[in-house]
Amino acid sequence: MEERQELLRVDHLKKYFQTPGGLLHAVDDVSFSIRRGETLGVVGESGCGKSTLGRAILRLHEPTSGEIYFKGENIRNRSREKMKELRRNMQIIFQDPFASLNPRMTVSQAIAEPLLIQKIYTDRDKAQIARLVREMMDLVGLAPRLVNTYPHELDGGRRQRIGIARALVLNPEFIVCDEPVSALDVSIQAQILNLMQDLQDKLGLTYLFITHNLSVVKHLSDHIMVMYLGQMVEKAPAKQLFANPQHPYTKALLSAIPVPDPEFKTERIILQGELTSPINPGEGCRFARRCIYASEMCFKQNVALKEVEKEHFVACHLVEQATDQERRREL
């Protein structure tokens, strides 16, 4: 089977915010790549930097440092006008489908807005715009009768379908999905996730899928990246991550997934200890204060990502030592 071509690559991306107490390290030295037509799931607890990472890739937040390559081109060097053109190929679906829609715009106006902003059409091209809006509504499962309704007249699922249609109307290749189902009822979540998978298969879309729901990301993603306080601590193919998690934080996250069987008992890992401050965090592993395996070295030395299996990367002193010992035994 031929390997898919790389669409996006991020190298050592950082995004810091200035606060009265110092620099908040929202995203700190994150690197990864995504191949065409694939989904990279990004998971971690609230405040770990998932959404900031997605917005920094699109330069909605200007990165502090690092490089972003889209289709082989470094887009960090692009001007504001050039970025506006590039966003035809790079779109975002926001978390809250109500807050992300203009309450004064109808469904048709909201979907058509990107076409006018990008000057693909003008107000004079009403017939072409109306046709394309109808096509987008049909694609995402919105009834034609809703074309002139306003967001407050619709439920959360329909609002999010508007957001998806708005992202797709420019025919992008890459979409940042910023927790697109977390604000929806569980039954509606399933509908939206199925829609997004169908659209990916039909249109060849590439997703960066941000979520804190591991059950969702398991079935949707080709690869999964686990973040903790701005840093990547583990990345692996989805099946491999669930079958053989390596980082203590990943193991704790997976232990929290509910099992739909009252007779099946799982060992829940309860994290103890204080969170490391993301403001001027200093040296050492940021998870060390909550890790039962932490040694003195964990508090003093940073640890880099290391490949422990094919395409399986982990940032942990304990795993690194175990891997080195295993390789020495093999030699």
N, C-alpha and C positions, 0 to 999 in steps of 0.2 A: 504494500500500500504506500503510495507516494505521500511524503510528509508535506503538510500544508505550509505555505509561505508565511513568514512573520509579517504581521500588520503593524503592531505597536511594540516599541521597546522603551523601557524607562531605565535610566542609569543614574543611580545615586541621587535620587530626587529628595529634596528637602524643602519643607515649608515651615518657617518659624513665624510666630506672631509676637510683636512687642507688647509686653504687659508691664504694669507698675513694678512687679516683682522680678522682672527679667524676661528672657526669651522663652516662649512656650514652644516646645518642640512637637508640633502637631504631626508632621511627617519627617522622619529622620533617616536618611540614607536608604531609601527603598529602591530596589532594582528588580525588574522582571520583564517578560515579554509575553505577547499573546499572538497566536497564529490565526490566520483568516478563518472565519466561520466557527471559531471556538469560543467558549465562555470561561473566563477566569473569575471564580467566586472569591470575594474578599470578606472574611469574617473576623469577629472580635467584639468585645463588649463596647458599650457606648463610651465615646471619648477616646477611642484608640486611634483615630485619624482616618477611618475608612472614607468618609464623605469628603474630607479635605483632600485626600489623595485623588479621588475622582475629579474633583473640581480643579485641582492643580494640573492634572493631565490635560484638561481642556483649556487651561489658563484662565479659568474664571477666578481662581486665586493665582496670582503670579508667584511661581516657585521662587524660593530663596536661592537655590542652586540645584544643579543636576541637569540632565539632558533628557529630552523626550523626542523619540524618533517615530514618525508616522509615515509608513510606506517608504522607509529609508531616509526621510528628510528630517533634519533636526528642526523642530518647530519652535524651539526656544528663541531662535533668531528671527522669527517672523514678526513683522510690524502688526499693529492693531488692525489695519485694513486687510492685510494678508491673512490674519487669523480669522477675520470675519468670513472671508472666502472659504477657508479651510473647514469652518464649522458646518458647511454643507455636508461634509463627510464625517463629522464628529458631533454627535448630539447627546443629550442627557434626558433621562426621565426622572423627575423629582419624586421625593418621598411622599409629600402631602399633595394629593391631586386637587384639593380645594385651594390651598395657599398658592399653588403654582399657576393657577388660572386667573385671568382678569375677570372679575365678577361682572364687568360691564360689556363683556364680549360674548356673543352667541357662540354656539358650537362651531358653526361655519367660519366665523371671524377668527376664532382661536386657532383653528387648523390652518387657515389661509395666511395668518400673520407672518410665518417664516418666509413664505413666497414673496411677500411685499418687502420685508426687511432685506432679503437677499437680492431684491430687484429682478427676480426671475419673471415676475408679472407686475403690472401696474393696476391701478384701480379701473382702468379702461378695459382690462381683459376679464371682465366679469364672467363671461361664459366659460372660458378655460379654467378659471379659478373654481367656479361652481362644479364643473365636471370633476376636477381633481379632488375637491373636498368630498364629493359623493363617493369617489373611488376609495379614498382613505377611510371614510366612515364604514363602508362595506368591508374593507380589509380588516378592520379591528372589531367588527361586530356591533356597530352603532346603527340603530334603525334610522331610515331616511326622515321619519317624522320628527326627529330630534334636532334637525338642522338649525332651527331658529330658537332653540331653548337656551337658557342661561345656566351656569354651573349650579346655582342654588336650587334649581328645579330637578337636579339629578342626584342619584346615589353615588357613593364612593367608587364603585366599580366602573360606572359609566364615565365619571370624571377622569379616572385613570386611563380609560380607553381614549379619551380626548388627548391626554398627555402623550400617549403612545403614538396616536395618529399625527400629532403635531411634530413629534420627533422624526417620524418616517416620511413626512411629506416632501422633504428635500432629498430623499433617497440616499441616506447616509450608509457608510460601511461599518462604522464603529459607534456603539452606544454605551454610555455610562448609565447603568441602572442603579440609582441611589435609593436602595430599600423601597422599591416600587410597590410592594404589597403589604408593608408593615402597618399601614394605616387602614387596612381593609379587613372586613370580616373574613373568617377562615374559609367559608364556602366561596366567597368572591375571590379570595387569594388564589384558590386552585384554578378558577376560570382565567384569571389574568396570567398566571404562570403557564398554563397550557397555550394561551394565545401567544405569549412571547416565544415559546418553543416552536410553535407552528410558523411564526413569522421568521424566526431564525433559519428554519429549514427551507422555507419558501424563497426568502430574499438573500440568503447567505450572509446574515448579519454576524458581527463579532461583538460580544458583550463583555464589559467589566461589571459584574453583578455584585453589588454591595449589600450585605444583609447581616443580621445577627441570628438568623434562623438557620441552624445547621441542617435541619431536615429538608429545607427548601434547597439549599446550596448543594446538597449531596446529589440530588437527582437532576439538577440543572447544569452543573459545571463539569468541564473537562478537567480543569485543575483548580485547586483551592489554595488560597494564601491566607495564613493566620497572622493577624496583626495584634501587637500589644504595645500600648503607649507610644504610638508613632513608628514602631519598627516591625519589620517582618520577622517572625520567629520560626515559621515553618511554611513550606510550600511543596506541594506534591500533587500527582494525579489524584482525582477525587476518590476513586476506589482504594487506592493505596493509602491515602491519608486516613480513611475510616478503618481500614483493615490493620494498619500498623502505625498509629500515631507515635511520634517520638518525643516531642517537646512536652514537658509537664503541664504547660498551659493548655495545649491542644487536648491532652488527655482529660483535663478538668472540664473543658468545654464539651467534649463528646460524652462525658459521663452525665451531663445535665439533660441530654436528649430524652424525652419521655418515650417509653416503650408501650405500645397499645396492647399490653397483655398483663392483667393484674397478678397473674401467677409467676411472671418472670421478674426476678429480683436483680437489680443492677447495683453495682458498688458506686455510690455517688462520691465524687471527690469535692470536698468543701474547702475552698481556699481561705486561708487565714492570713493575718498580717495586714500591714498598711500598704496602700498604693504608693509607689514612688512618684514624686511630683514631676509632672511633665515640664515644669519651669526649671531651667538650668539643671537637668537631671544628673549631670556628672558622669563619671566612669562606672563601669560595671553593668551587669545584667539588670534590666529594669524590672524583671519578674522575681529577682532574688528574694525580696522581702516577703513574698507570698509562696515561695517554693520550699517544700519540705526537704529537698535534696541539696539546697544551696550550701556551698562551702565558702571559705574565706576568699578564694579566688573569684567567685561569682560576684562579690561585692566590689572588687577592685579592678577587674579586667573586663574590657568589652570583648564580646565574642562575635566572630563573623559567621555568616552562613556557610555551612559545609555540606557537600553532597554525600549523603550516607547510603543512598541507593540511586538507581538511575532516575533522574528528574525529581528526586526527593531531597530537599534542602532543609537543614535545621540549624538554628542558632542556639546552641546550648553546650556549656563546658562539659557537662556529664555525658551527653551523647557523643561529643567530639572525642573524649577520652576512651569511651567504649568502642567507638569505631576504629580509632588508632590501634587499640589492643587487638581487636579482631583482625585487622589487616596485618599486624605483626605476626599473629599466629598463622595466618595463611601463607606468609612468606617463609 
